[in-house]
Amino acid sequence: MKKYAAIVLLIAVLSNVGCNSPQTQTKEEPTMADPQKIVLYQVFTRLFGNTNTTNKPWGTVAENGVGKFDDFNDQALSEIKAMGVTHIWYTGVPHHAVIGDYTALGISNDDPDVVKGRAGSPYAVKDYYQVNPDLAKDPAKRMEEFEALIARTHKHGMKVIIDIVPNHVARRYEGRNNPEGIRDFGADDDTSVEYARNNNFYYIPGKPFEVPVPLEDYRPLGGEAHPLADGKFAENPAKWTGNGSRAPQPHFYDWYETVKINYGVKPDGTKDFPILPADYAQKDYQAHLDFWKDKDVPDSWKKFRDIAIFWTKKGVDGFRYDMAEMVPVEFWSYMNSAIKAENPDAFLLAEIYNPKAYRDYIRLGKMDYLYDKVELYDTLKHIMQGKGSTDHIIGIQQGLADIGGQMLHFLENHDEQRIASPDFAGKAELGKPAMVLSATIDRGPIMLYFGQEVGEPGAENAGFGKPTRTSIFDYVGVPHHQRWMNRGKFDGGQLSPEEKNLRDFYVRLLNFTKTSPALAGEYREIHSHNRQFTEWYNDKVFSFARWSENQKLVIVSNFSPSETYGFELQLPGDLVQTWGLKEGDYQMSEKLYGRAGATLKVSSGKATVRVDLGPLESWVLEVK
């Protein structure tokens, strides 16, 4: 497809502005047809294809149903691809603790006293060399079914991401499928001491584990009788809990279903392994790989490296790392350089919430991308709730200017409240401006959580946990998403007109985002200039410019759900110069929805365009 040599003015009334940072640029300007931006679609694998609508609290598989790998058939994957998706994050694939009898396959039954929910937490992995048996039509062939899903996803031109959870494993970890020569976690531990460098776990010698005291209204499985639900779990000596609790009886709000992995960090916090020299922040993964070749590292490092390479060799294209900042950055250098040696294009995403550690995990830990949760997401959430000002976005952009292209933006994921839930925004449409902003403000990836595109509110009381988030612990249907699935037709046949319109918005935005050369280029905020010089422009609006050699964009967003704002949006003089705009009028056509265009007027080195933004409205204008 021919490259666009036009100037595009994208005026978007949706909130979510990310940060700009230089990413490695290609020598040639990309064409509009080629993906320029990663669009990540997170699916909770056991929920995606479930058509059962019973939704009984604490319901069994037979009562509430469960999705399977096979539900991601060619039709489903085609529709996901058509949404603009480049990568699918299949959440909950590794075999984690579940309340289900798979003893016929040699799998031990899990104890409800140390399992959250009936379906179990995907972050309490029980066997890293197998997949969740719930997800297979034939559990005995569960690995083959997942391998087929990898192949189908690749056939549809998308990449496969799965979770690795290095900080903790299930309270009862049993590696029944270890490759030859791989020893299980804890198999060689000295349990008589709290810490030893090559122990995989931390111990509390002389103290047995005690099940947490439950909340007053909590009973495992909702109070249903179960032979193992007796308030006891045999673990002696007790191990440290996943979130770092050193008590033999952790609190109910601790991650009591998991145990913490030891990476050679002593109980006093000192490191019992080689430290990377500071100048390795500027070195590539090959240099990091070479650094570790002759180093003696703790046993847990080797175990997780082997796990990652195992899945990489299966065709998995990358990993989302749970709670990455709870694991030392040196380990990530060791692990990620090994993965990149196997697959230089691997996608490596870290869940991290400490902005002070961002650069270390990118530069020393060799992460590709990090969650932008505590800065952009939290700020946008406040704005969407009517509590915040768009002025705060400027500081976020500036603070992350050097790494913005490596920050993943999102409005929903499995940990966060659904936009449409009453405790977040109460209405899915309030996410529109934030999504435009998040998807277009920098070079970093944009993520969509399944059901977000049809306004799923997460209203079900599934069992463990409360509504507002779609449950990750129990068997449940996802009603709005199920209406799009339409009993496995994946054609949106049961969606309401409002839900269809919302999904159409996401499809248009993500496809535009994915192929826009300007979004792989430069960034400049014009919000502060317009706040100073433009009448009627206010802190419910945000605007910025993006450009490359062949495309120039201005993005303007109205976050108000009720007010229309009209003003003469200004382009600062230095931007007019940088873009080489000549005197005169530029007729613009709207590209996102094909609505009536506008006129960009350039005179005496200044440029203005009349903008009249309705509540949550968006324009995409192209200069002819």
Helices and strands as residue ranges (DSSP letters): E 7-9, E 39-44, H 45-48, H 61-64, G 69-71, H 74-82, E 87-91, E 94-96, G 103-105, G 112-114, E 125-131, G 133-135, G 139-141, H 142-155, E 159-164, E 168-170, E 203-204, G 220-223, E 238-239, E 258-260, G 278-282, H 285-293, H 299-313, E 318-321, G 324-326, H 329-342, E 347-350, G 355-357, H 358-359, I 360-364, E 369-371, I 373-377, H 378-384, H 392-399, G 404-406, E 407-410, G 428-431, H 432-440, E 446-449, G 452-454, H 479-485, H 497-515, G 517-520, E 522-525, H 527-533, E 541-547, E 552-558, E 565-571, H 573-579, E 584-590, E 598-603, E 606-613, E 621-623
